[in-house]
Amino acid sequence: MNGEEPNIFNGLNTQMINTAIETMRNNTEMAKVTFSVRSEWNGDFSVMSTSKDFRLGGQNVVRNTEYKMQYDFPVQLLGDGKEPTVCEGCMGALAACLTQTMLAHGTSKGIQLDSIKIDVEGDVDMRGFSGISNDVRPGAHQFRVKIIIKSRSASKEQLDELREIGKKFSSAFDTFTNGTNVIVV
């Protein structure tokens, strides 16, 4: 940057946020991101998923770190119980995306946030996954999301608006509530 100290608000660099938004506004290709994940079975019900590089605006972005996510089943469901289930991973991703969405938009609106906590609970009927019943979906039937935002300076109306913004602009919330095309090749 040009030697200026960055403006940090809610732990985020607002200059970088504004620059990113302007870049996407002026060049819509820069708003298009493609992520990829590879998953490998590790025996029993253990699965390791990894991600590293991604594409932004059609260009490859190389990251120095490979990120790992490990999944398993609880012992009561015949797993080793060493890692969270995929369903818990989905719920964690939903909560994290809602948090990041509300944080970014709250910061851009100048709302000081003290904390965001999200509790997610989900129901799965294992008869669907196991094939016992064709009348039962194998996926989660419902997620219940409780959003707790704390701010010493924001009004109740501002915090309510942030909750609605989270639901409106979170990519994970959109994917879960509106679905997405999945093509198996």
N, C-alpha and C positions, 0 to 999 in steps of 0.2 A: 504494500500500500504506500501511499505517498508520504510516509514519515509521520502521519497523524496517529494518535492513539486511537484504537478502536473503541467504538461506543458499545459497551457491554450492558445489556438489560435483560433480566431474567436468565443470565448466564449465556446469552446469545449475542453474537456480533451483529448489531442491527445494520451496519454498513454493508456487510456481506449479504444479509437477507435482502436488503433493498436492491443491491446489485444483481443478485440472482433473479429476483422478481422482474426487474427491468430487462434483463437479458432474455428471459422467457417471453416477456411481453413483446419485445422487439424482434425476436427470432424464435418462432414457435417450435422449430426443430430442436432447440435446446431444452424444451420442456419434456421431450420424449426420452424415457429411460427404459432400458431393458436389463433386468436382473436375471441371474441364473443360479440354480442350486443343483448340486449333485448329491444323491442319496445312495448309500451302500449298506447292505445288510451285513451285520457283524456277528451273526449267529443268534440263537434264541429269538427273542423279539427285538433285539437291539438294532437300531438303525442310526447311522451317522450321516448327517447332511452337512455339506460344506458350500460356502460361497466365497468368491474372491473378487474377480474383476466384473465390470458391468459396462454397458454402452450408454453414452449420454450424447444426444444430438447426432447419433450415427457414428460417434468416435469411441474407440475402446479406452476405457479408464482402468489403469492398472493400480491395484492397491497393494501395499506391502504386506498386508496381513490376510491370511485365509481364516474365515470365521467358521466355527464348528458348532453344530447343534446336535445333541445326542438325544434319542428318544427310546423309550422302552415301555413295557406294560408293568403295572403293579404285580407283586407276587400273587395277589388274590386273583389276578387274571392271567396267570401262568407266565408272567415275565420275571425278570430278576429284580425289578423295583429300584434300579439304580438311577434312572433318569425319568423325566416327566413323560407323559403320554403325548402323542401327536395332538390330541384334542386340547390338552393343557397348553401346548405350544401355540396352537391356533388362538386360544383365548388370550395368551400372553401377547401375541402379535397384535391382536385387536386392541387390547388395552394400551400397548406401547404406541400404536399408530394414533389412537384417539388422543393420547397424552401429547405426542409430538405435534399433532395438528392444532390442538388448543393452545399449546405453548407458542408455536410460530405465529398464529393469528392473534393471540393475546399480546404478544410482544410487538407485532406490527401495529396494534391499536394502542400501544402505550399502557397496557394493563399490567401492573406489578403483580406477579404471582408468587405466593409463598410456598404452595405445594399443590400437587395434583396426585390423587390416589384413585385408582380404579380397581374395583372388585368385580370379577367376572365369574359367573357360575354357569355351568352347562350340563345338559342332560343327554345321555346317549343310552339307547336301548341295545344292548349287546346281541340281541337276537337278530338284528339286521346285519351287523358285522359278521357274525358267525354263520349266517345263512340258515338259521333255524326257521326264520319266518320271512317270506317274501312280502309280507304286509307291513313290515317295519323298515324304515329307512336305516341304512348303515351309519349315516352321519349324525351329528348333533341335532337334536330336535329343537332346542332353544338355548340361546345365551341370554342371561340376565346381567345387565351392566349397571353398576352403581358408580357414579362419578362424583368424587369429592374434591372440590377446588377450594383452596383457601387463599385469601388475599386480604391484607389489612386495609387496602385502599380502594378496592373495587366494590361497586354496588352489587346487590343481589341480581339486578337486571343485567349487569355486565357479565356476571358469572353464568347466569342462565343463557345469555346469548352465546357465550363461549361453548357451553354444552351443545347447543344447537349447531354451532359452527363445526364442532368436532364431528357430529353426526353427518353434517352436509359435505364436509371436505375430506374426511379421513378415507384414504384409499382402501384400507382394510375393511372399514365399516361398509363402504360401498360394495366391495367384493362379496362380503358375507350377506348383505341384505339384497343385492341385486343379481348376484351370481356373476360368473365369467365363463367364457368359452374355454373348455379344456380339450385339447386335441392330443390324442395319444398316437405317436408315430412309431 
